[in-house]
Amino acid sequence: MRRLIDRVARQTDAELTLLTPPPFDPYRRRVFDREALRYGSLYPSIEYADQVRQFSAWIMAQASAGRVVIDVNAQMSRHLEERRRERVSFYLSADGVHPSPTGHWMIAQAILGAWNAPAEVSVAEIDAARGEVLAGEIAKLQVDPGGLAFAWTSRLPMPRHAKWDSESLAHENFDGRFNLHRLRVLNAPASRYALLIDGKEMGPFTSAELARGVDMNSLPASPVRDRASLVMEKVVERQALATRSWFREIEAGGTGLEAHGSPELERLDAELRRLSQPLSLELRLKPLPGEG
């Protein structure tokens, strides 16, 4: 770790971010060699959690030198303790060491928080009474007795992996902290509306709900969520390809860096850049029969 810190400082202009290691979970401890003579990866000691905490304390001490240090160990340990109050079998590591997909998400959110990632993805706000755009990339706003219609250019919400634990996301207020995607309409004259996005009905909403703001992430199958899910699929595909390429290069005696420039990876990178662009959505709010 000292060599890494020194080389980054001397040989690059990069800013180094240090992370403490994920906690060791003795409740999920796996024994691979029941005849082992010494503690190690094949026969971990249940006290290994104490060693990990000691190493974490050393990492945290590096913050005194002005470096960015993120205490992943503390955040994951807190989450484990809180979730196990509800369900003692909950875990973030199947073998006690390597994080699960939810564990990796916990690490990612710790980094996003430390880097002050913005909470807001895209927010659209409209005053229906005045026919005025208050926030967001809104065009072609029309307000008439038949309701409201407008085009909204929206960035994509953060994609979710199917293996992330939904209760953990809710427990950490994932959407509120990193994924605010909201439509807000003030002073809508009817009491209830049908919301249509690109011609597809997303469900009824009261004028009070519209004034508070509709959480776009709660909609069952909006175009932006569908696109974000496709982005996640491509990210997973890219990671699997990069991992296979890296192992092939290592086995062939290379450094592993050669794999990053492969034509297939470049194709996926270009596709990801294209898919990640903001989407133009056609929205309409129609008063429900007898409500306008």
Secondary structure as the mmCIF struct_conf table of DSSP 4:
data_model
#
loop_
_struct_conf.conf_type_id
_struct_conf.id
_struct_conf.beg_label_comp_id
_struct_conf.beg_label_asym_id
_struct_conf.beg_label_seq_id
_struct_conf.end_label_comp_id
_struct_conf.end_label_asym_id
_struct_conf.end_label_seq_id
HELX_RH_AL_P HELX_RH_AL_P1 ARG A 2 GLN A 11
HELX_LH_PP_P HELX_LH_PP_P1 ALA A 14 LEU A 16
STRN STRN1 THR A 17 LEU A 19
HELX_LH_PP_P HELX_LH_PP_P2 THR A 20 PHE A 24
HELX_RH_3T_P HELX_RH_3T_P1 PRO A 26 ARG A 28
BEND BEND1 PHE A 32 PHE A 32
TURN_TY1_P TURN_TY1_P1 ARG A 34 GLU A 35
BEND BEND2 LEU A 37 ARG A 38
STRN STRN2 GLY A 40 GLY A 40
TURN_TY1_P TURN_TY1_P2 SER A 41 LEU A 42
STRN STRN3 TYR A 43 TYR A 43
TURN_TY1_P TURN_TY1_P3 ILE A 46 GLU A 47
HELX_RH_AL_P HELX_RH_AL_P2 TYR A 48 ALA A 61
HELX_RH_3T_P HELX_RH_3T_P2 GLN A 62 ALA A 65
TURN_TY1_P TURN_TY1_P4 GLY A 66 GLY A 66
STRN STRN4 VAL A 68 ILE A 70
HELX_RH_AL_P HELX_RH_AL_P3 VAL A 72 ARG A 84
TURN_TY1_P TURN_TY1_P5 ARG A 85 GLU A 86
TURN_TY1_P TURN_TY1_P6 VAL A 88 SER A 89
BEND BEND3 LEU A 92 LEU A 92
STRN STRN5 SER A 93 SER A 93
TURN_TY1_P TURN_TY1_P7 ALA A 94 ASP A 95
BEND BEND4 GLY A 96 HIS A 98
STRN STRN6 PRO A 99 PRO A 99
HELX_RH_AL_P HELX_RH_AL_P4 PRO A 101 ALA A 114
TURN_TY1_P TURN_TY1_P8 TRP A 115 ASN A 116
BEND BEND5 ALA A 119 ALA A 119
STRN STRN7 GLU A 120 ASP A 127
TURN_TY1_P TURN_TY1_P9 ALA A 128 GLY A 131
STRN STRN8 GLU A 132 ALA A 135
BEND BEND6 GLY A 136 GLU A 137
STRN STRN9 ILE A 138 ASP A 144
TURN_TY1_P TURN_TY1_P10 PRO A 145 GLY A 146
STRN STRN10 GLY A 147 SER A 154
HELX_LH_PP_P HELX_LH_PP_P3 ARG A 155 PRO A 159
TURN_TY1_P TURN_TY1_P11 ALA A 162 LYS A 163
BEND BEND7 TRP A 164 TRP A 164
HELX_RH_AL_P HELX_RH_AL_P5 SER A 166 HIS A 171
TURN_TY1_P TURN_TY1_P12 GLU A 172 ASN A 173
HELX_RH_AL_P HELX_RH_AL_P6 PHE A 174 PHE A 178
STRN STRN11 LEU A 180 LEU A 186
BEND BEND8 ASN A 187 ASN A 187
BEND BEND9 PRO A 189 SER A 191
STRN STRN12 ARG A 192 ILE A 197
TURN_TY1_P TURN_TY1_P13 ASP A 198 GLY A 199
STRN STRN13 LYS A 200 THR A 206
HELX_RH_AL_P HELX_RH_AL_P7 SER A 207 ARG A 212
STRN STRN14 VAL A 214 ASP A 215
HELX_RH_3T_P HELX_RH_3T_P3 MET A 216 SER A 218
BEND BEND10 LEU A 219 ALA A 221
HELX_RH_AL_P HELX_RH_AL_P8 PRO A 223 GLU A 251
TURN_TY1_P TURN_TY1_P14 ALA A 252 GLY A 253
BEND BEND11 GLY A 254 GLY A 254
BEND BEND12 GLY A 256 GLY A 256
HELX_RH_3T_P HELX_RH_3T_P4 LEU A 257 GLY A 261
HELX_RH_AL_P HELX_RH_AL_P9 PRO A 263 LEU A 275
TURN_TY1_P TURN_TY1_P15 SER A 276 SER A 276
BEND BEND13 GLN A 277 GLN A 277
STRN STRN15 LEU A 279 PRO A 287
HELX_LH_PP_P HELX_LH_PP_P4 LEU A 288 LEU A 288
TURN_TY1_P TURN_TY1_P16 PRO A 289 GLY A 290
#
